Amino acid sequence: MSRMEGQRSRMRDVSDTFPPVEGPEAMRQAMADYVRALHQAYVDAVETLPPAERARLPLLAAGQITVAAVGVRHLHVIGTVESLPALRGQEVEVDDSLDDLAWALRFFDPVIAPALGLIDESESPDYEEVRRVLGIRTVVYHLAVPPGGSLTAHHALHAGTGLAHSHAAAARDFDALRAHAPGREALVDEMQGASIAGLRRAQVALARAIAPGVEGLSVDPPSDPQEVRRTLLQHLRAPA
C-alpha cells in the first residue's frame, strides 16, 4: 500500500471494473494517490484565504469525509460528509489524512453494488443515479473520469484547484447575499446548506423565498446554482 504518512487500509479481494488495466491493487493505489493529490491541491489553493473563511469551505469544514470511488462506465469520485456502514464481504476501504482533513476512501462497482450495473452511461455520466444507488445525498464534490481517462497528478491538480475556487466563490456569494438580504439571513443559510447538499431545485425555491420578485430562475429543469446566486444577488442589489 501507499507510503503516505498516516494512511491505513483494510483490504479484501475485489474485482475492479474501471479501468481494466494493471489489476485491482494498482488501481486502488492509483485512486488513493489521486484523491490525496486532489485534496492537496484544494488545500494549497485556499492557503491565502483568511483563516475563518478557509475553515468555512465545505471540504475543510467537514474535517472528516467519505470518498466513494465508483466504477460504472465512467469512474465517479464522490466526496460526502455522510458515513458509510462497516465493510461487508468484498468491500475495500483506505483511510488517509492531510493536515486537518481526514477521509475514508471506499470502492464500489457492480460486484459490490449490483444496481450500478444497470446504470446507462453510454452517452454521459449519470451523476444523480450513481448517488441514488449508493444513497448519498450530501455531496462535497462529485467528479467523473471518462473511460480511458487517467488518474494523474496533473488531472488531480486541476480538479482540486477548480473545486477550491468554486467553493470559495460560492462562499463569497452567500456572504454577499446575507449582506443584501437583512432579516432573511436564515433563508440564505438554508440556501447555502442546499448548495452543499447538491439540492438544485431547493436552491431555486429558496432564492424565490428570499426575493419573491426575482425572475429568470427555473425549477424544472433547475437553473445552474451559480446562475441562481448571481441572479438573486443582482436582483437584491438593484435599486428599489
C-alpha positions as CSV (number, residue, x, y, z in Angstrom):
1,M,0.0,0.0,0.0
2,S,0.9,3.7,0.0
3,R,3.9,5.1,1.8
4,M,1.9,8.2,2.7
5,E,2.1,9.1,6.4
6,G,-1.0,8.3,8.4
7,Q,-2.6,6.1,5.7
8,R,-4.2,2.9,6.9
9,S,-6.0,0.3,4.9
10,R,-8.4,-2.6,5.3
11,M,-8.4,-4.6,2.1
12,R,-10.1,-7.7,0.8
13,D,-10.1,-9.1,-2.7
14,V,-12.5,-7.3,-5.1
15,S,-12.8,-7.2,-8.9
16,D,-12.5,-3.7,-10.2
17,T,-14.3,-2.8,-13.3
18,F,-12.7,0.6,-14.2
19,P,-10.3,0.7,-15.9
20,P,-9.5,-3.0,-16.7
21,V,-5.7,-2.4,-16.5
22,E,-2.9,-3.3,-14.1
23,G,-5.0,-5.2,-11.6
24,P,-7.1,-4.2,-8.6
25,E,-4.3,-3.4,-6.2
26,A,-2.6,-1.0,-8.7
27,M,-6.0,0.6,-9.5
28,R,-6.8,1.2,-5.8
29,Q,-3.4,2.6,-5.2
30,A,-3.8,5.0,-8.2
31,M,-7.1,6.1,-6.9
32,A,-5.7,6.7,-3.3
33,D,-2.9,8.8,-4.8
34,Y,-5.3,10.7,-7.0
35,V,-7.6,11.6,-4.1
36,R,-4.7,12.7,-1.9
37,A,-3.4,14.9,-4.7
38,L,-6.8,16.4,-5.3
39,H,-7.2,17.2,-1.6
40,Q,-3.6,18.7,-1.5
41,A,-4.4,20.9,-4.5
42,Y,-7.6,22.1,-2.8
43,V,-5.7,22.9,0.5
44,D,-2.9,24.7,-1.4
45,A,-5.4,26.8,-3.5
46,V,-7.1,28.2,-0.4
47,E,-4.0,28.7,1.7
48,T,-4.0,32.5,1.2
49,L,-7.7,33.0,2.3
50,P,-8.4,34.4,5.7
51,P,-8.3,31.6,8.3
52,A,-12.0,31.8,9.2
53,E,-13.1,32.0,5.6
54,R,-10.9,29.0,4.8
55,A,-12.4,27.0,7.6
56,R,-15.9,27.5,6.3
57,L,-15.2,26.0,3.0
58,P,-17.2,22.7,2.6
59,L,-14.3,20.3,2.3
60,L,-12.3,21.8,5.2
61,A,-15.3,22.5,7.4
62,A,-16.2,18.8,7.3
63,G,-12.9,17.7,8.8
64,Q,-13.7,14.0,8.1
65,I,-15.3,12.9,4.9
66,T,-16.0,9.7,3.0
67,V,-14.8,9.4,-0.6
68,A,-16.6,6.9,-2.8
69,A,-14.8,5.6,-5.9
70,V,-17.5,4.2,-8.1
71,G,-16.8,2.2,-11.2
72,V,-19.6,2.3,-13.8
73,R,-18.7,3.2,-17.4
74,H,-17.3,6.4,-16.0
75,L,-15.3,6.4,-12.8
76,H,-17.1,8.6,-10.3
77,V,-15.3,10.2,-7.3
78,I,-17.7,11.4,-4.7
79,G,-16.8,13.3,-1.6
80,T,-19.5,13.3,1.1
81,V,-19.8,14.2,4.8
82,E,-22.1,11.1,5.2
83,S,-20.7,8.0,6.8
84,L,-21.0,4.5,5.3
85,P,-21.7,1.3,7.2
86,A,-18.9,-1.1,8.2
87,L,-17.2,-3.1,5.5
88,R,-19.0,-6.2,4.2
89,G,-18.0,-9.0,2.0
90,Q,-15.6,-7.9,-0.7
91,E,-15.7,-4.2,0.1
92,V,-12.4,-2.2,0.4
93,E,-11.6,0.9,2.3
94,V,-8.4,3.0,2.6
95,D,-8.0,5.7,5.2
96,D,-5.8,8.8,4.8
97,S,-5.4,12.3,6.2
98,L,-3.8,15.6,5.3
99,D,-3.4,18.4,7.8
100,D,-6.9,18.8,9.4
101,L,-8.7,16.8,6.7
102,A,-9.2,13.0,7.0
103,W,-11.0,10.7,4.7
104,A,-12.1,7.1,4.2
105,L,-11.8,6.0,0.5
106,R,-14.4,3.3,-0.3
107,F,-14.5,1.4,-3.6
108,F,-17.7,0.4,-5.4
109,D,-18.5,-1.4,-8.6
110,P,-21.3,-3.7,-9.9
111,V,-19.8,-6.6,-7.9
112,I,-20.2,-4.7,-4.6
113,A,-23.5,-2.9,-5.6
114,P,-25.2,-4.8,-8.4
115,A,-27.6,-1.9,-9.2
116,L,-24.6,0.1,-10.5
117,G,-24.6,-2.4,-13.5
118,L,-28.0,-1.1,-14.5
119,I,-26.9,2.5,-15.0
120,D,-26.7,3.6,-18.6
121,E,-23.7,5.9,-19.2
122,S,-23.4,5.2,-22.9
123,E,-23.8,9.0,-23.6
124,S,-22.7,10.7,-20.4
125,P,-22.1,10.2,-16.7
126,D,-25.3,9.8,-14.7
127,Y,-24.3,11.7,-11.5
128,E,-27.7,11.6,-9.8
129,E,-28.4,7.9,-10.4
130,V,-24.9,6.9,-9.1
131,R,-25.6,8.8,-5.9
132,R,-29.1,7.4,-5.7
133,V,-27.8,3.8,-5.9
134,L,-25.4,4.5,-3.1
135,G,-27.9,6.5,-1.0
136,I,-25.6,9.5,-0.9
137,R,-27.4,12.9,-0.6
138,T,-24.9,15.4,0.8
139,V,-22.1,16.0,-1.7
140,V,-18.9,18.0,-1.2
141,Y,-17.8,17.1,-4.6
142,H,-18.6,14.7,-7.4
143,L,-16.2,14.2,-10.3
144,A,-16.4,11.8,-13.2
145,V,-13.4,10.4,-15.2
146,P,-14.4,9.1,-18.7
147,P,-13.4,5.7,-19.9
148,G,-9.7,5.7,-20.8
149,G,-9.1,8.8,-18.6
150,S,-6.1,8.6,-16.4
151,L,-5.8,9.3,-12.7
152,T,-2.8,11.6,-13.0
153,A,-1.4,14.1,-10.6
154,H,-2.0,16.8,-13.3
155,H,-5.7,16.0,-13.5
156,A,-6.0,15.9,-9.7
157,L,-4.3,19.3,-9.6
158,H,-6.7,20.9,-12.0
159,A,-9.7,19.2,-10.3
160,G,-8.7,20.2,-6.8
161,T,-7.8,23.8,-7.7
162,G,-11.0,24.2,-9.7
163,L,-13.1,22.8,-6.8
164,A,-11.4,25.1,-4.3
165,H,-12.1,28.2,-6.4
166,S,-15.7,27.1,-7.0
167,H,-16.3,26.6,-3.2
168,A,-14.6,29.9,-2.4
169,A,-16.7,31.8,-5.0
170,A,-19.9,30.3,-3.7
171,A,-19.0,31.2,-0.1
172,R,-18.4,34.8,-1.1
173,D,-21.7,34.9,-3.0
174,F,-23.6,33.7,0.1
175,D,-21.8,36.2,2.3
176,A,-22.9,38.9,-0.1
177,L,-26.5,37.6,-0.2
178,R,-26.7,37.8,3.6
179,A,-25.4,41.4,3.5
180,H,-28.1,42.4,0.9
181,A,-31.0,40.4,2.5
182,P,-31.3,41.8,6.0
183,G,-33.9,39.8,8.0
184,R,-33.7,36.9,5.6
185,E,-30.3,35.6,6.6
186,A,-31.8,32.3,7.9
187,L,-33.1,31.6,4.4
188,V,-29.7,32.3,2.9
189,D,-28.2,29.9,5.4
190,E,-30.7,27.3,4.2
191,M,-29.9,28.0,0.6
192,Q,-26.2,27.5,1.4
193,G,-27.0,24.2,3.1
194,A,-28.9,23.2,0.0
195,S,-25.9,24.1,-2.1
196,I,-23.6,21.9,-0.1
197,A,-26.1,19.1,-0.3
198,G,-26.4,19.5,-4.0
199,L,-30.2,20.2,-3.9
200,R,-30.5,22.3,-7.0
201,R,-34.3,22.7,-7.0
202,A,-34.3,23.7,-3.3
203,Q,-31.8,26.5,-4.1
204,V,-34.2,27.9,-6.7
205,A,-37.1,27.7,-4.3
206,L,-35.2,29.4,-1.5
207,A,-34.0,32.1,-3.9
208,R,-37.6,32.8,-4.7
209,A,-38.4,32.9,-1.0
210,I,-35.6,35.3,-0.3
211,A,-36.7,37.6,-3.2
212,P,-40.2,36.8,-4.4
213,G,-39.9,39.1,-7.4
214,V,-36.7,37.5,-8.8
215,E,-37.1,36.4,-12.4
216,G,-35.3,34.1,-14.8
217,L,-35.0,31.0,-12.5
218,S,-36.3,27.6,-13.4
219,V,-37.2,24.7,-11.1
220,D,-37.6,22.0,-13.8
221,P,-35.0,21.7,-15.1
222,P,-33.3,23.5,-12.2
223,S,-31.2,26.5,-13.1
224,D,-27.4,26.2,-12.6
225,P,-26.7,27.0,-8.9
226,Q,-24.0,29.6,-9.8
227,E,-26.5,31.4,-12.0
228,V,-29.1,31.2,-9.3
229,R,-26.8,33.0,-6.9
230,R,-25.8,35.6,-9.4
231,T,-29.3,36.3,-10.5
232,L,-30.5,36.6,-6.9
233,L,-27.7,38.9,-5.9
234,Q,-28.2,41.1,-8.9
235,H,-31.9,41.4,-8.0
236,L,-31.1,42.3,-4.4
237,R,-28.6,44.9,-5.4
238,A,-30.9,46.6,-7.9
239,P,-32.4,49.9,-6.8
240,A,-35.9,49.6,-5.3
